[in-house]
Amino acid sequence: MSLNPFLEKPKKLESTIMSFKMLSPKPYNKNEVDPYTRVRCILMNGTEYEAVWSKHHLHRHCNDNDVRRRVALLRRIEQEQQKVISSLKPPDENLLETTIGYEQLAVDLTAILAQRQKDKNVKNALDFALLEDFDHLYRYANLLETDMGEHAEKYVGNYTEIMPGRPTVAHPRHPFDSVKNFINNKTADPLAKCDVQIITAAEQQTMNYYMNLGAFYTKAKGREIYNEIAMVEEQHVTQYGALIDPNATLLESLLMHEYVECYLYYSMLNDEVDKNIKSIWELMFEQELAHLHEAAALLRKYEKKDWQEVIPNGEFPQLLNFKTQKDYVREILAKTINNTANRESYINITRLDDNADFFIYQRKYIKNVDKMPSHVVISDHIAKFGEDYRLQDKEHPIKNLKSRKDDNVNIGRSK
């Protein structure tokens, strides 16, 4: 269902301000919600977080108070939208249950975006981080059963498998290896321009969640694994953020942000199965139309550019539709499990020079692999239940990851 938001008639911007009462909608039921509804809520919460902070960035780097006032109005409404979406999470859904949703989003969203990418640089980045987020889901799922006696399939449904990916201990890399080549907005495929914005916001939301809320976990090993994986998410956000064109002006970036928000809300609206939440996506889409047209007006007034100079074809690309990605994840596991990052590229660990930054950083960061929380979580689960926790349709595609009584700490890490 194609649509060009620039050709739609928006509401007046001030009319999209919400009352305080509207900021607390009815939450979903954690025991009945479709897992992808939870995922959509997490994605759009992260999208609004990015919308707010990108506008704070503009505010701090713009010297025209008239522009800053218009952006302040936009930002205030984005804050309201974020509060609405955040409030959809029910109060009885605890930190670790929500985390399972975060990682399911990371896995399936990344797989969806990777498969539709024509830009090899962007696709390679998505495929690489996919296997790391997939492993994070496995680690948290084991912690969930060990600490709370809950099975993660209750939260991911039958959409996403849970089994080892590239082991989390293989993820810490030198910061230099997370800096990648950026796309050129003037020549990039429309999907590439959208997808680098979408995945950066999604991973940034996960990074911030783990950075702060891990300290609220009540058991030491849980607190530690949140710290460990939060550091990996820092790498992912750096990697994905590096793909965004840094040459875009502040107002060009504003327009792109608003366009992506319109695209996502329209996608969510067409994908949602929960009637109550579907109505929220519809409201948000109408609000974002007003934001987009305001951004286009600012661009025209202050930079003398029409929206077509930033987004030549305003018609939405292929809409985002959540569905199971099991086959694709297995394919990437089989092809790239031993890959690591090496400056702007990715390389099989067996081909990496012995003096590479990856090995230097690993030696500094990991003093005893047996003490790393991501490994301890699995070994503790095996000690308690006799094997790890998994949710898989068939045996693991990697021979050295088939055992349920042993946690491999060498794949993707040792030559």
Backbone torsions as a table, in degrees:
resi	resn	phi	psi	omega
1	MET	NA	95.3	-174.9
2	SER	-80.2	151.7	-179.8
3	LEU	-160.0	140.1	174.2
4	ASN	-108.2	106.9	-174.5
5	PRO	-65.2	-21.7	179.8
6	PHE	-71.6	-19.6	-179.0
7	LEU	-96.5	-2.9	178.0
8	GLU	-84.6	151.0	177.6
9	LYS	-88.5	117.6	-176.9
10	PRO	-86.7	163.2	169.6
11	LYS	-73.3	164.8	172.5
12	LYS	-67.9	138.2	-172.8
13	LEU	-55.6	-47.0	-177.2
14	GLU	-62.9	-24.8	-178.8
15	SER	-73.8	-12.0	-178.8
16	THR	-89.3	-2.0	175.2
17	ILE	-64.6	133.2	-177.8
18	MET	-98.3	155.0	173.1
19	SER	-77.1	159.6	-180.0
20	PHE	-59.7	-35.8	-178.5
21	LYS	-59.9	-31.8	-177.6
22	MET	-72.8	-13.2	-174.5
23	LEU	-79.0	-5.0	-178.2
24	SER	-126.1	74.3	179.8
25	PRO	-73.7	172.5	177.4
26	LYS	-68.0	125.1	179.3
27	PRO	-70.7	160.2	173.0
28	TYR	-74.2	163.5	176.6
29	ASN	-91.1	117.9	-173.3
30	LYS	-64.5	-22.7	-178.5
31	ASN	-90.0	-11.4	-176.9
32	GLU	-121.1	-17.1	-174.4
33	VAL	-64.9	142.3	171.9
34	ASP	-65.6	132.3	-177.5
35	PRO	-53.2	-33.4	-178.8
36	TYR	-76.9	-20.3	170.9
37	THR	-67.3	-44.4	175.9
38	ARG	-58.7	-43.4	-179.6
39	VAL	-62.0	-42.7	179.4
40	ARG	-63.3	-38.9	178.6
41	CYS	-64.0	-41.6	178.7
42	ILE	-65.3	-43.9	-179.9
43	LEU	-59.9	-46.3	-175.9
44	MET	-75.6	-26.9	172.2
45	ASN	-63.2	-44.7	177.5
46	GLY	-65.1	-36.4	178.4
47	THR	-64.0	-41.5	178.7
48	GLU	-70.9	-34.2	175.1
49	TYR	-59.8	-46.0	178.4
50	GLU	-63.3	-39.0	179.5
51	ALA	-61.0	-43.2	-179.5
52	VAL	-65.5	-49.2	-173.8
53	TRP	-75.2	-28.3	174.5
54	SER	-66.7	-33.6	178.3
55	LYS	-74.7	-30.9	171.9
56	HIS	-65.7	-38.3	176.9
57	HIS	-61.0	-45.4	178.0
58	LEU	-61.0	-44.7	-178.7
59	HIS	-56.7	-37.4	-175.7
60	ARG	-86.2	-6.7	-179.0
61	HIS	-124.1	16.2	178.9
62	CYS	-119.1	136.6	-176.9
63	ASN	-105.7	11.7	-179.4
64	ASP	-109.7	112.3	-175.8
65	ASN	-67.7	-25.5	176.2
66	ASP	-66.1	-42.1	175.7
67	VAL	-65.0	-43.8	-176.9
68	ARG	-63.5	-32.9	177.3
69	ARG	-67.4	-44.3	179.6
70	ARG	-63.7	-39.4	178.9
71	VAL	-70.3	-34.0	176.8
72	ALA	-62.1	-37.7	177.4
73	LEU	-65.7	-46.0	176.9
74	LEU	-58.1	-45.9	-175.9
75	ARG	-64.5	-37.3	179.9
76	ARG	-62.8	-40.7	179.5
77	ILE	-70.6	-36.6	175.7
78	GLU	-61.9	-38.7	176.8
79	GLN	-61.6	-41.6	177.9
80	GLU	-62.4	-43.0	179.4
81	GLN	-61.2	-42.7	-179.6
82	GLN	-61.8	-39.5	180.0
83	LYS	-65.0	-39.4	177.8
84	VAL	-60.0	-50.3	-175.7
85	ILE	-67.7	-42.2	179.3
86	SER	-60.7	-33.8	-178.2
87	SER	-73.6	-10.4	178.1
88	LEU	-71.2	-21.7	175.3
89	LYS	-70.6	126.9	-177.6
90	PRO	-74.1	153.2	-177.4
91	PRO	-66.6	-20.9	-179.0
92	ASP	-91.2	4.6	174.6
93	GLU	-90.6	111.4	-173.4
94	ASN	-80.3	174.8	-173.6
95	LEU	-56.7	-43.1	-176.4
96	LEU	-74.9	-35.5	175.5
97	GLU	-63.1	-42.1	177.1
98	THR	-64.7	-36.7	179.0
99	THR	-59.7	-38.7	177.4
100	ILE	-58.6	-40.0	176.8
101	GLY	-65.0	-39.9	177.9
102	TYR	-59.0	-44.9	-177.0
103	GLU	-75.6	-31.3	173.3
104	GLN	-63.6	-41.7	175.1
105	LEU	-58.9	-47.7	-177.8
106	ALA	-58.4	-42.6	-178.2
107	VAL	-68.6	-55.8	-171.5
108	ASP	-74.6	-36.5	176.1
109	LEU	-63.2	-45.9	-178.9
110	THR	-61.1	-42.7	179.9
111	ALA	-64.6	-40.9	178.9
112	ILE	-62.2	-48.1	-177.7
113	LEU	-66.1	-39.0	-178.6
114	ALA	-62.0	-39.5	-175.1
115	GLN	-71.7	-22.6	-178.4
116	ARG	-99.3	2.7	-177.0
117	GLN	-81.0	131.8	172.1
118	LYS	-95.5	-21.7	-179.9
119	ASP	-81.5	113.2	-175.4
120	LYS	-62.5	-37.6	179.8
121	ASN	-61.4	-43.9	179.2
122	VAL	-69.1	-45.0	-179.9
123	LYS	-60.6	-43.0	-179.9
124	ASN	-61.8	-39.1	178.5
125	ALA	-64.8	-41.6	-180.0
126	LEU	-66.6	-46.7	179.7
127	ASP	-61.2	-36.9	-177.5
128	PHE	-67.0	-51.5	-177.9
129	ALA	-71.8	-23.8	178.9
130	LEU	-52.8	-47.3	-176.0
131	LEU	-70.3	-21.4	178.4
132	GLU	-80.4	-44.0	176.1
133	ASP	-65.1	-34.1	177.3
134	PHE	-61.8	-40.0	178.1
135	ASP	-70.7	-35.5	177.7
136	HIS	-60.8	-41.9	177.9
137	LEU	-57.4	-43.3	179.3
138	TYR	-62.5	-43.3	-178.6
139	ARG	-66.1	-46.5	-179.3
140	TYR	-66.2	-35.4	179.0
141	ALA	-64.1	-37.7	176.7
142	ASN	-67.6	-39.4	176.7
143	LEU	-63.5	-38.4	-179.7
144	LEU	-59.2	-44.7	-179.6
145	GLU	-73.2	-40.8	-178.8
146	THR	-62.5	-46.8	-174.0
147	ASP	-86.6	-30.5	-171.2
148	MET	-124.1	-5.9	180.0
149	GLY	68.9	17.9	-179.2
150	GLU	-101.6	147.6	176.8
151	HIS	-101.7	131.9	-174.4
152	ALA	-66.6	-19.6	179.6
153	GLU	-63.0	-20.6	176.0
154	LYS	-62.3	-27.7	-174.4
155	TYR	-105.3	-26.2	179.9
156	VAL	-100.1	-8.6	-178.2
157	GLY	64.4	-146.7	178.3
158	ASN	-103.2	18.1	-175.0
159	TYR	-82.9	-37.1	-168.4
160	THR	-128.6	128.5	175.9
161	GLU	-74.8	155.9	177.3
162	ILE	-127.9	110.8	179.9
163	MET	-164.1	170.5	-175.6
164	PRO	-62.5	143.4	169.9
165	GLY	-110.4	-145.4	170.9
166	ARG	-66.2	122.6	-172.6
167	PRO	-54.7	139.3	-176.3
168	THR	-58.7	-30.7	178.5
169	VAL	-66.3	-15.5	177.8
170	ALA	-88.2	-3.2	-173.8
171	HIS	-82.1	-35.1	-178.2
172	PRO	-60.4	121.5	-177.8
173	ARG	-133.2	162.1	177.0
174	HIS	-61.7	140.3	179.7
175	PRO	-54.6	-30.2	-179.9
176	PHE	-60.2	-28.5	-174.8
177	ASP	-83.1	-1.3	177.1
178	SER	-98.2	-4.6	-179.3
179	VAL	-89.6	117.9	-174.2
180	LYS	-117.4	172.1	177.3
181	ASN	-75.1	139.2	-178.8
182	PHE	-93.1	157.7	177.5
183	ILE	-78.2	163.7	175.4
184	ASN	-107.7	112.1	-175.7
185	ASN	-58.8	-25.7	-176.7
186	LYS	-75.7	-24.6	-176.4
187	THR	-120.0	-10.3	-173.6
188	ALA	-69.2	149.5	173.0
189	ASP	-61.2	140.7	-179.0
190	PRO	-54.1	-37.8	179.2
191	LEU	-66.3	-35.8	178.3
192	ALA	-64.0	-42.0	179.9
193	LYS	-64.2	-39.3	178.0
194	CYS	-70.4	-46.1	-169.8
195	ASP	-69.3	-33.8	178.1
196	VAL	-68.3	-31.8	175.7
197	GLN	-70.6	-44.6	-176.7
198	ILE	-62.9	-49.8	-174.8
199	ILE	-71.4	-33.2	177.7
200	THR	-64.1	-45.3	179.2
201	ALA	-63.3	-42.3	-178.3
202	ALA	-64.2	-45.8	-179.0
203	GLU	-71.2	-32.9	177.4
204	GLN	-64.3	-38.7	177.0
205	GLN	-61.6	-42.6	178.6
206	THR	-64.9	-44.5	179.1
207	MET	-57.6	-47.5	-178.4
208	ASN	-66.4	-37.9	178.4
209	TYR	-60.2	-47.8	-178.1
210	TYR	-72.4	-34.7	-179.8
211	MET	-58.1	-39.4	-172.1
212	ASN	-103.4	-45.3	-170.7
213	LEU	-81.3	-17.5	177.2
214	GLY	-57.2	-31.7	-179.3
215	ALA	-69.2	-12.7	178.3
216	PHE	-90.2	-6.3	178.0
217	TYR	-69.2	140.2	-169.7
218	THR	-86.1	-15.7	-178.2
219	LYS	-111.7	144.8	-172.1
220	ALA	-58.4	-46.5	-176.8
221	LYS	-64.5	-34.7	176.3
222	GLY	-66.0	-43.7	177.4
223	ARG	-59.4	-40.5	-176.9
224	GLU	-69.9	-38.8	-179.2
225	ILE	-70.9	-31.7	174.2
226	TYR	-63.2	-40.6	177.2
227	ASN	-63.1	-44.0	-178.2
228	GLU	-62.6	-47.8	-176.6
229	ILE	-75.3	-29.7	175.1
230	ALA	-59.7	-36.8	178.0
231	MET	-67.4	-33.8	176.0
232	VAL	-68.7	-39.1	178.9
233	GLU	-64.7	-31.1	172.7
234	GLU	-58.7	-41.9	178.2
235	GLN	-64.2	-42.8	-179.1
236	HIS	-63.5	-42.8	-179.8
237	VAL	-66.2	-37.3	175.8
238	THR	-63.8	-45.7	-179.9
239	GLN	-60.5	-49.2	-177.2
240	TYR	-72.2	-40.5	178.6
241	GLY	-62.1	-29.4	178.8
242	ALA	-66.2	-21.7	-178.2
243	LEU	-76.9	-21.6	-178.0
244	ILE	-72.8	138.4	-178.5
245	ASP	-65.7	113.9	-178.2
246	PRO	-79.9	-5.6	-177.7
247	ASN	-86.9	-5.7	177.7
248	ALA	-67.3	141.2	177.2
249	THR	-72.4	169.4	179.8
250	LEU	-59.5	-42.0	-177.5
251	LEU	-78.7	-29.2	171.6
252	GLU	-64.2	-42.4	178.3
253	SER	-64.3	-39.4	177.6
254	LEU	-59.8	-46.4	179.9
255	LEU	-60.9	-42.9	-178.5
256	MET	-65.2	-40.8	177.4
257	HIS	-60.2	-46.3	-177.8
258	GLU	-66.9	-36.6	177.9
259	TYR	-63.2	-44.9	-179.9
260	VAL	-64.4	-38.2	176.9
261	GLU	-62.8	-44.3	177.0
262	CYS	-58.7	-46.0	-179.4
263	TYR	-59.6	-45.3	-177.8
264	LEU	-68.0	-44.4	179.7
265	TYR	-64.8	-36.5	177.0
266	TYR	-66.4	-38.8	176.0
267	SER	-64.5	-45.5	-179.6
268	MET	-62.4	-41.0	179.4
269	LEU	-59.1	-41.7	-177.9
270	ASN	-81.5	-12.4	-175.8
271	ASP	-105.4	-19.4	-169.5
272	GLU	-72.3	143.5	178.7
273	VAL	-110.0	-14.8	179.2
274	ASP	-89.8	118.1	-174.5
275	LYS	-61.3	-42.0	-178.7
276	ASN	-63.0	-46.4	-178.0
277	ILE	-74.3	-30.7	176.2
278	LYS	-59.0	-39.8	179.1
279	SER	-65.8	-30.8	176.8
280	ILE	-69.6	-42.9	177.6
281	TRP	-61.4	-36.5	179.0
282	GLU	-64.5	-44.8	178.1
283	LEU	-61.2	-45.8	-178.4
284	MET	-63.8	-38.4	178.7
285	PHE	-62.4	-43.4	178.5
286	GLU	-61.9	-39.7	177.8
287	GLN	-65.4	-42.8	-178.3
288	GLU	-67.6	-28.4	173.5
289	LEU	-59.2	-43.4	178.3
290	ALA	-64.5	-38.7	178.9
291	HIS	-64.8	-42.6	-178.9
292	LEU	-62.6	-44.7	-178.8
293	HIS	-68.5	-32.2	174.2
294	GLU	-65.9	-42.6	178.9
295	ALA	-63.3	-39.9	178.5
296	ALA	-64.9	-38.6	178.8
297	ALA	-66.8	-40.5	177.4
298	LEU	-64.2	-41.6	179.0
299	LEU	-62.3	-42.3	-178.7
300	ARG	-68.6	-41.2	-176.1
301	LYS	-73.0	-42.1	-170.4
302	TYR	-101.9	-20.6	177.9
303	GLU	-120.0	0.2	177.4
304	LYS	57.5	39.0	-179.8
305	LYS	-124.5	140.4	172.3
306	ASP	-86.4	157.8	-176.8
307	TRP	-59.1	-29.5	-178.9
308	GLN	-63.1	-21.3	178.3
309	GLU	-73.9	-18.4	178.0
310	VAL	-103.5	-41.7	-179.5
311	ILE	-128.1	84.2	-172.8
312	PRO	-54.1	-41.9	177.2
313	ASN	-113.5	105.1	-174.3
314	GLY	-75.8	-11.1	-179.3
315	GLU	-63.6	133.8	-179.0
316	PHE	-57.4	137.4	171.7
317	PRO	-72.5	-174.2	178.3
318	GLN	-45.7	125.8	-177.2
319	LEU	-69.2	153.4	180.0
320	LEU	-81.7	123.2	-177.6
321	ASN	-131.0	120.1	-178.3
322	PHE	-82.2	126.8	173.9
323	LYS	-155.0	165.2	-173.1
324	THR	-57.2	140.8	-177.3
325	GLN	-121.9	23.9	-173.9
326	LYS	-56.7	-47.2	-175.8
327	ASP	-64.5	-41.2	-178.8
328	TYR	-67.5	-41.1	178.7
329	VAL	-60.6	-43.5	178.7
330	ARG	-62.5	-38.7	178.6
331	GLU	-62.2	-45.9	-178.7
332	ILE	-70.5	-35.0	173.8
333	LEU	-56.9	-49.5	-177.0
334	ALA	-64.3	-32.5	-174.6
335	LYS	-89.7	-32.5	-166.2
336	THR	-133.4	18.0	-174.9
337	ILE	-57.5	-32.4	-176.4
338	ASN	-92.1	8.9	-178.3
339	ASN	-75.6	150.5	168.4
340	THR	-136.6	170.7	179.4
341	ALA	-88.1	145.3	179.2
342	ASN	-145.0	95.9	-173.4
343	ARG	52.9	-125.8	-175.1
344	GLU	-79.6	-5.6	-174.1
345	SER	-118.7	-175.6	176.4
346	TYR	-129.6	144.2	-171.5
347	ILE	-146.6	146.9	174.2
348	ASN	-64.5	133.2	-174.8
349	ILE	-55.4	-29.2	-178.5
350	THR	-70.4	-18.1	-179.2
351	ARG	-99.7	0.0	-177.3
352	LEU	-80.6	137.7	179.1
353	ASP	-60.4	142.8	-177.8
354	ASP	-60.3	-25.6	-178.8
355	ASN	-98.9	15.0	-178.9
356	ALA	-64.2	153.8	-179.9
357	ASP	-57.4	-31.8	-179.3
358	PHE	-57.0	-49.3	-177.8
359	PHE	-68.5	-36.9	178.1
360	ILE	-62.6	-46.1	-178.8
361	TYR	-66.6	-41.9	178.8
362	GLN	-57.9	-41.9	-179.1
363	ARG	-66.8	-35.4	179.6
364	LYS	-74.1	-38.0	-170.9
365	TYR	-85.8	-39.1	-176.7
366	ILE	-110.7	103.8	-179.4
367	LYS	-84.6	-31.7	179.5
368	ASN	-147.5	105.3	-174.2
369	VAL	-61.5	-30.2	-179.1
370	ASP	-67.3	-17.5	-179.4
371	LYS	-97.5	-4.2	-179.5
372	MET	-68.0	131.7	-174.4
373	PRO	-54.7	-38.5	-178.5
374	SER	-64.4	-30.6	176.2
375	HIS	-79.9	-41.7	-178.6
376	VAL	-62.0	-37.6	178.9
377	VAL	-57.3	-41.0	-179.9
378	ILE	-74.9	-44.6	-179.7
379	SER	-63.7	-36.0	176.3
380	ASP	-64.5	-41.0	179.6
381	HIS	-65.1	-43.1	178.7
382	ILE	-62.6	-40.6	179.3
383	ALA	-64.1	-35.6	-176.2
384	LYS	-82.9	-40.0	-172.9
385	PHE	-112.7	-7.3	-180.0
386	GLY	90.0	-11.2	177.3
387	GLU	-163.9	168.8	179.5
388	ASP	-78.7	170.2	175.9
389	TYR	-92.4	131.6	176.1
390	ARG	-142.2	159.1	172.0
391	LEU	-137.8	94.1	-175.5
392	GLN	-137.9	147.6	-176.8
393	ASP	-79.5	-28.2	179.7
394	LYS	-155.3	178.9	-173.9
395	GLU	-63.9	156.9	-177.1
396	HIS	-63.8	139.2	-178.8
397	PRO	-71.1	-13.9	180.0
398	ILE	-104.5	121.7	-175.9
399	LYS	-52.9	-45.8	-175.2
400	ASN	-78.2	2.0	176.5
401	LEU	-117.2	12.3	-179.0
402	LYS	-78.3	-31.0	-175.6
403	SER	-67.0	134.9	177.7
404	ARG	-99.0	4.6	-179.2
405	LYS	-116.1	11.5	-177.8
406	ASP	-150.2	136.2	179.5
407	ASP	-104.3	111.1	-178.1
408	ASN	-72.7	127.0	-179.3
409	VAL	-117.1	13.9	-175.8
410	ASN	-109.8	-29.1	-178.5
411	ILE	-59.9	131.9	178.8
412	GLY	72.5	4.6	-174.5
413	ARG	-128.1	-34.2	-177.2
414	SER	-120.5	148.1	-179.8
415	LYS	-77.0	NA	NA
